[in-house]
């Protein structure tokens, strides 16, 4: 009898996993969740980031990804070391040979 319980449990888990895959949020729903993520947060919103990961068809911008993680927290300033490296390597914005 116990074996039937294990099989039944396995079937239920597989069924629930399949239904969860079918309920994947649309790009518009994820964007609405990103827009609704407001305020200052102490740590990144891992749940929202997991919704957008691997969703290349949605073409999320860097700003959307940052907001999904950190809401209204300001972008940290670049360190002096990163600023010097960017200038040294010639990757500063507006430094194109057009």
VMD Tcl script that builds the backbone (N, CA, C; Angstrom):
set m [mol new atoms 294]
animate dup $m
set s [atomselect $m all]
$s set {name element resname resid chain x y z} {
  {N N UNK 1 A 0.818 -1.202 0.000}
  {CA C UNK 1 A 0.000 0.000 0.000}
  {C C UNK 1 A 0.863 1.267 0.000}
  {N N UNK 2 A 2.003 1.198 0.699}
  {CA C UNK 2 A 2.867 2.364 0.744}
  {C C UNK 2 A 3.396 2.722 -0.638}
  {N N UNK 3 A 3.652 1.703 -1.457}
  {CA C UNK 3 A 4.171 1.957 -2.785}
  {C C UNK 3 A 3.171 2.774 -3.600}
  {N N UNK 4 A 1.900 2.514 -3.438}
  {CA C UNK 4 A 0.878 3.270 -4.155}
  {C C UNK 4 A 0.892 4.735 -3.731}
  {N N UNK 5 A 1.169 4.982 -2.466}
  {CA C UNK 5 A 1.227 6.362 -1.972}
  {C C UNK 5 A 2.406 7.103 -2.611}
  {N N UNK 6 A 3.541 6.408 -2.751}
  {CA C UNK 6 A 4.708 7.037 -3.372}
  {C C UNK 6 A 4.439 7.362 -4.839}
  {N N UNK 7 A 3.826 6.438 -5.540}
  {CA C UNK 7 A 3.512 6.652 -6.953}
  {C C UNK 7 A 2.508 7.786 -7.093}
  {N N UNK 8 A 1.495 7.780 -6.241}
  {CA C UNK 8 A 0.495 8.840 -6.280}
  {C C UNK 8 A 1.146 10.198 -6.002}
  {N N UNK 9 A 2.033 10.237 -5.028}
  {CA C UNK 9 A 2.742 11.477 -4.718}
  {C C UNK 9 A 3.574 11.958 -5.881}
  {N N UNK 10 A 4.262 11.034 -6.550}
  {CA C UNK 10 A 5.070 11.385 -7.704}
  {C C UNK 10 A 4.209 11.933 -8.835}
  {N N UNK 11 A 3.080 11.295 -9.084}
  {CA C UNK 11 A 2.167 11.757 -10.129}
  {C C UNK 11 A 1.658 13.163 -9.807}
  {N N UNK 12 A 1.336 13.414 -8.547}
  {CA C UNK 12 A 0.857 14.740 -8.159}
  {C C UNK 12 A 1.935 15.803 -8.353}
  {N N UNK 13 A 3.161 15.489 -7.987}
  {CA C UNK 13 A 4.260 16.441 -8.131}
  {C C UNK 13 A 4.494 16.756 -9.605}
  {N N UNK 14 A 4.505 15.725 -10.436}
  {CA C UNK 14 A 4.705 15.935 -11.872}
  {C C UNK 14 A 3.554 16.761 -12.441}
  {N N UNK 15 A 2.350 16.478 -12.033}
  {CA C UNK 15 A 1.190 17.227 -12.513}
  {C C UNK 15 A 1.238 18.679 -12.089}
  {N N UNK 16 A 1.635 18.938 -10.850}
  {CA C UNK 16 A 1.737 20.314 -10.375}
  {C C UNK 16 A 2.849 21.066 -11.102}
  {N N UNK 17 A 3.963 20.387 -11.359}
  {CA C UNK 17 A 5.061 21.030 -12.093}
  {C C UNK 17 A 4.615 21.387 -13.496}
  {N N UNK 18 A 3.905 20.490 -14.139}
  {CA C UNK 18 A 3.431 20.761 -15.502}
  {C C UNK 18 A 2.456 21.925 -15.519}
  {N N UNK 19 A 1.587 22.004 -14.524}
  {CA C UNK 19 A 0.634 23.115 -14.505}
  {C C UNK 19 A 1.342 24.427 -14.201}
  {N N UNK 20 A 2.399 24.392 -13.411}
  {CA C UNK 20 A 3.162 25.610 -13.127}
  {C C UNK 20 A 3.833 26.115 -14.391}
  {N N UNK 21 A 4.359 25.202 -15.218}
  {CA C UNK 21 A 4.960 25.611 -16.483}
  {C C UNK 21 A 3.911 26.263 -17.378}
  {N N UNK 22 A 2.702 25.755 -17.366}
  {CA C UNK 22 A 1.638 26.306 -18.195}
  {C C UNK 22 A 1.173 27.665 -17.732}
  {N N UNK 23 A 1.462 28.018 -16.488}
  {CA C UNK 23 A 1.030 29.302 -15.946}
  {C C UNK 23 A 2.144 30.344 -15.981}
  {N N UNK 24 A 3.133 30.161 -16.851}
  {CA C UNK 24 A 4.246 31.092 -16.967}
  {C C UNK 24 A 3.713 32.475 -17.337}
  {N N UNK 25 A 4.248 33.475 -16.682}
  {CA C UNK 25 A 3.789 34.842 -16.902}
  {C C UNK 25 A 4.189 35.339 -18.289}
  {N N UNK 26 A 3.332 36.151 -18.891}
  {CA C UNK 26 A 3.634 36.746 -20.191}
  {C C UNK 26 A 4.622 37.890 -19.998}
  {N N UNK 27 A 5.205 38.352 -21.091}
  {CA C UNK 27 A 6.135 39.474 -21.035}
  {C C UNK 27 A 5.451 40.714 -20.453}
  {N N UNK 28 A 4.203 40.947 -20.853}
  {CA C UNK 28 A 3.463 42.108 -20.342}
  {C C UNK 28 A 3.218 41.989 -18.836}
  {N N UNK 29 A 2.893 40.785 -18.370}
  {CA C UNK 29 A 2.661 40.579 -16.937}
  {C C UNK 29 A 3.940 40.801 -16.142}
  {N N UNK 30 A 5.061 40.342 -16.679}
  {CA C UNK 30 A 6.337 40.545 -15.987}
  {C C UNK 30 A 6.690 42.027 -15.968}
  {N N UNK 31 A 6.473 42.714 -17.091}
  {CA C UNK 31 A 6.752 44.159 -17.131}
  {C C UNK 31 A 5.871 44.919 -16.134}
  {N N UNK 32 A 4.628 44.492 -15.975}
  {CA C UNK 32 A 3.738 45.121 -14.996}
  {C C UNK 32 A 4.263 44.885 -13.579}
  {N N UNK 33 A 4.779 43.694 -13.316}
  {CA C UNK 33 A 5.344 43.389 -11.995}
  {C C UNK 33 A 6.597 44.224 -11.743}
  {N N UNK 34 A 7.403 44.422 -12.783}
  {CA C UNK 34 A 8.601 45.254 -12.651}
  {C C UNK 34 A 8.192 46.691 -12.337}
  {N N UNK 35 A 7.215 47.218 -13.045}
  {CA C UNK 35 A 6.749 48.590 -12.818}
  {C C UNK 35 A 6.158 48.751 -11.420}
  {N N UNK 36 A 5.551 47.704 -10.908}
  {CA C UNK 36 A 4.936 47.762 -9.583}
  {C C UNK 36 A 5.952 47.592 -8.454}
  {N N UNK 37 A 7.173 47.186 -8.798}
  {CA C UNK 37 A 8.222 46.977 -7.796}
  {C C UNK 37 A 8.830 48.327 -7.460}
  {N N UNK 38 A 8.339 48.952 -6.403}
  {CA C UNK 38 A 8.744 50.313 -6.055}
  {C C UNK 38 A 9.305 50.365 -4.646}
  {N N UNK 39 A 9.959 51.470 -4.352}
  {CA C UNK 39 A 10.503 51.689 -3.020}
  {C C UNK 39 A 11.970 51.304 -2.945}
  {N N UNK 40 A 12.557 51.548 -1.791}
  {CA C UNK 40 A 13.939 51.174 -1.550}
  {C C UNK 40 A 13.953 49.789 -0.928}
  {N N UNK 41 A 14.790 48.917 -1.437}
  {CA C UNK 41 A 14.834 47.537 -0.952}
  {C C UNK 41 A 16.217 47.223 -0.393}
  {N N UNK 42 A 16.250 46.332 0.582}
  {CA C UNK 42 A 17.507 45.958 1.229}
  {C C UNK 42 A 18.269 44.901 0.436}
  {N N UNK 43 A 17.532 44.077 -0.311}
  {CA C UNK 43 A 18.199 43.034 -1.084}
  {C C UNK 43 A 17.449 42.828 -2.397}
  {N N UNK 44 A 18.106 42.247 -3.399}
  {CA C UNK 44 A 17.474 42.062 -4.713}
  {C C UNK 44 A 16.238 41.165 -4.639}
  {N N UNK 45 A 15.290 41.411 -5.521}
  {CA C UNK 45 A 14.071 40.613 -5.616}
  {C C UNK 45 A 14.373 39.384 -6.484}
  {N N UNK 46 A 14.803 38.324 -5.849}
  {CA C UNK 46 A 15.211 37.106 -6.547}
  {C C UNK 46 A 14.031 36.475 -7.278}
  {N N UNK 47 A 12.862 36.534 -6.709}
  {CA C UNK 47 A 11.673 35.941 -7.340}
  {C C UNK 47 A 11.376 36.612 -8.685}
  {N N UNK 48 A 11.422 37.930 -8.711}
  {CA C UNK 48 A 11.155 38.657 -9.952}
  {C C UNK 48 A 12.281 38.433 -10.964}
  {N N UNK 49 A 13.517 38.400 -10.493}
  {CA C UNK 49 A 14.636 38.120 -11.391}
  {C C UNK 49 A 14.521 36.728 -12.003}
  {N N UNK 50 A 14.041 35.766 -11.226}
  {CA C UNK 50 A 13.897 34.408 -11.769}
  {C C UNK 50 A 12.818 34.360 -12.846}
  {N N UNK 51 A 11.814 35.235 -12.731}
  {CA C UNK 51 A 10.770 35.279 -13.762}
  {C C UNK 51 A 11.308 35.804 -15.088}
  {N N UNK 52 A 12.274 36.712 -15.037}
  {CA C UNK 52 A 12.771 37.291 -16.274}
  {C C UNK 52 A 13.964 36.539 -16.846}
  {N N UNK 53 A 14.613 35.717 -16.036}
  {CA C UNK 53 A 15.793 35.004 -16.536}
  {C C UNK 53 A 15.389 34.002 -17.608}
  {N N UNK 54 A 16.166 33.963 -18.635}
  {CA C UNK 54 A 15.902 33.035 -19.724}
  {C C UNK 54 A 14.752 33.433 -20.626}
  {N N UNK 55 A 14.215 34.616 -20.465}
  {CA C UNK 55 A 13.085 35.078 -21.287}
  {C C UNK 55 A 13.583 36.046 -22.345}
  {N N UNK 56 A 14.480 35.590 -23.212}
  {CA C UNK 56 A 15.066 36.463 -24.235}
  {C C UNK 56 A 14.021 37.009 -25.204}
  {N N UNK 57 A 12.907 36.297 -25.368}
  {CA C UNK 57 A 11.869 36.777 -26.282}
  {C C UNK 57 A 11.235 38.084 -25.787}
  {N N UNK 58 A 11.361 38.368 -24.496}
  {CA C UNK 58 A 10.793 39.607 -23.945}
  {C C UNK 58 A 11.715 40.808 -24.168}
  {N N UNK 59 A 12.970 40.557 -24.431}
  {CA C UNK 59 A 13.964 41.603 -24.669}
  {C C UNK 59 A 13.950 42.674 -23.573}
  {N N UNK 60 A 14.113 42.239 -22.322}
  {CA C UNK 60 A 14.159 43.179 -21.214}
  {C C UNK 60 A 15.399 44.056 -21.329}
  {N N UNK 61 A 15.248 45.342 -21.040}
  {CA C UNK 61 A 16.370 46.269 -21.072}
  {C C UNK 61 A 17.153 46.144 -19.765}
  {N N UNK 62 A 18.363 46.691 -19.766}
  {CA C UNK 62 A 19.180 46.692 -18.551}
  {C C UNK 62 A 18.460 47.442 -17.427}
  {N N UNK 63 A 17.770 48.523 -17.786}
  {CA C UNK 63 A 17.029 49.302 -16.785}
  {C C UNK 63 A 15.898 48.475 -16.171}
  {N N UNK 64 A 15.214 47.677 -16.988}
  {CA C UNK 64 A 14.134 46.826 -16.464}
  {C C UNK 64 A 14.694 45.752 -15.534}
  {N N UNK 65 A 15.823 45.180 -15.909}
  {CA C UNK 65 A 16.431 44.144 -15.068}
  {C C UNK 65 A 16.871 44.745 -13.734}
  {N N UNK 66 A 17.488 45.934 -13.794}
  {CA C UNK 66 A 17.919 46.589 -12.557}
  {C C UNK 66 A 16.720 46.900 -11.665}
  {N N UNK 67 A 15.651 47.433 -12.263}
  {CA C UNK 67 A 14.449 47.763 -11.473}
  {C C UNK 67 A 13.820 46.494 -10.898}
  {N N UNK 68 A 13.842 45.396 -11.658}
  {CA C UNK 68 A 13.306 44.135 -11.155}
  {C C UNK 68 A 14.071 43.694 -9.912}
  {N N UNK 69 A 15.358 43.925 -9.914}
  {CA C UNK 69 A 16.179 43.514 -8.774}
  {C C UNK 69 A 16.098 44.495 -7.615}
  {N N UNK 70 A 16.268 45.789 -7.907}
  {CA C UNK 70 A 16.481 46.771 -6.845}
  {C C UNK 70 A 15.407 47.840 -6.715}
  {N N UNK 71 A 14.331 47.767 -7.479}
  {CA C UNK 71 A 13.230 48.738 -7.406}
  {C C UNK 71 A 13.762 50.152 -7.597}
  {N N UNK 72 A 13.536 51.027 -6.634}
  {CA C UNK 72 A 13.914 52.436 -6.767}
  {C C UNK 72 A 15.292 52.759 -6.185}
  {N N UNK 73 A 16.045 51.741 -5.766}
  {CA C UNK 73 A 17.387 52.005 -5.249}
  {C C UNK 73 A 18.216 52.652 -6.350}
  {N N UNK 74 A 18.985 53.690 -6.014}
  {CA C UNK 74 A 19.808 54.333 -7.042}
  {C C UNK 74 A 20.926 53.409 -7.510}
  {N N UNK 75 A 21.348 53.602 -8.739}
  {CA C UNK 75 A 22.468 52.840 -9.279}
  {C C UNK 75 A 23.718 53.289 -8.540}
  {N N UNK 76 A 24.517 52.333 -8.040}
  {CA C UNK 76 A 25.723 52.737 -7.302}
  {C C UNK 76 A 26.708 53.444 -8.236}
  {N N UNK 77 A 27.431 54.413 -7.708}
  {CA C UNK 77 A 28.398 55.119 -8.549}
  {C C UNK 77 A 29.533 54.186 -8.957}
  {N N UNK 78 A 30.100 54.448 -10.123}
  {CA C UNK 78 A 31.238 53.656 -10.580}
  {C C UNK 78 A 32.439 53.968 -9.709}
  {N N UNK 79 A 33.215 52.945 -9.422}
  {CA C UNK 79 A 34.417 53.166 -8.631}
  {C C UNK 79 A 35.455 53.911 -9.471}
  {N N UNK 80 A 36.376 54.561 -8.811}
  {CA C UNK 80 A 37.439 55.288 -9.516}
  {C C UNK 80 A 38.261 54.324 -10.363}
  {N N UNK 81 A 38.482 53.112 -9.857}
  {CA C UNK 81 A 39.246 52.105 -10.607}
  {C C UNK 81 A 38.537 51.737 -11.913}
  {N N UNK 82 A 37.223 51.513 -11.855}
  {CA C UNK 82 A 36.461 51.197 -13.070}
  {C C UNK 82 A 36.456 52.368 -14.042}
  {N N UNK 83 A 36.352 53.575 -13.519}
  {CA C UNK 83 A 36.337 54.770 -14.363}
  {C C UNK 83 A 37.683 54.897 -15.098}
  {N N UNK 84 A 38.794 54.689 -14.376}
  {CA C UNK 84 A 40.113 54.784 -14.989}
  {C C UNK 84 A 40.323 53.680 -16.022}
  {N N UNK 85 A 39.873 52.475 -15.719}
  {CA C UNK 85 A 40.017 51.357 -16.650}
  {C C UNK 85 A 39.229 51.639 -17.934}
  {N N UNK 86 A 38.021 52.173 -17.810}
  {CA C UNK 86 A 37.197 52.488 -18.977}
  {C C UNK 86 A 37.879 53.537 -19.844}
  {N N UNK 87 A 38.404 54.582 -19.221}
  {CA C UNK 87 A 39.078 55.632 -19.962}
  {C C UNK 87 A 40.352 55.111 -20.616}
  {N N UNK 88 A 41.104 54.281 -19.899}
  {CA C UNK 88 A 42.359 53.733 -20.414}
  {C C UNK 88 A 42.112 52.817 -21.613}
  {N N UNK 89 A 41.041 52.019 -21.543}
  {CA C UNK 89 A 40.740 51.064 -22.614}
  {C C UNK 89 A 39.988 51.697 -23.773}
  {N N UNK 90 A 39.634 52.982 -23.653}
  {CA C UNK 90 A 38.973 53.683 -24.747}
  {C C UNK 90 A 37.522 53.291 -24.937}
  {N N UNK 91 A 36.838 52.895 -23.874}
  {CA C UNK 91 A 35.440 52.480 -23.983}
  {C C UNK 91 A 34.484 53.514 -23.432}
  {N N UNK 92 A 34.937 54.723 -23.267}
  {CA C UNK 92 A 34.070 55.778 -22.743}
  {C C UNK 92 A 32.981 56.093 -23.754}
  {N N UNK 93 A 31.772 56.373 -23.302}
  {CA C UNK 93 A 30.671 56.725 -24.197}
  {C C UNK 93 A 31.023 57.955 -25.006}
  {N N UNK 94 A 30.629 57.958 -26.279}
  {CA C UNK 94 A 30.896 59.093 -27.134}
  {C C UNK 94 A 32.298 59.058 -27.734}
  {N N UNK 95 A 33.045 57.993 -27.508}
  {CA C UNK 95 A 34.414 57.874 -27.995}
  {C C UNK 95 A 34.454 56.963 -29.215}
  {N N UNK 96 A 33.604 57.270 -30.217}
  {CA C UNK 96 A 33.512 56.443 -31.411}
  {C C UNK 96 A 34.192 57.139 -32.582}
  {N N UNK 97 A 34.734 56.361 -33.493}
  {CA C UNK 97 A 35.378 56.901 -34.693}
  {C C UNK 97 A 34.418 56.857 -35.862}
  {N N UNK 98 A 33.390 57.671 -35.836}
  {CA C UNK 98 A 32.396 57.703 -36.928}
  {C C UNK 98 A 32.695 58.803 -37.890}
}
mol reanalyze $m
mol bondsrecalc $m
mol representation Tube
mol addrep $m
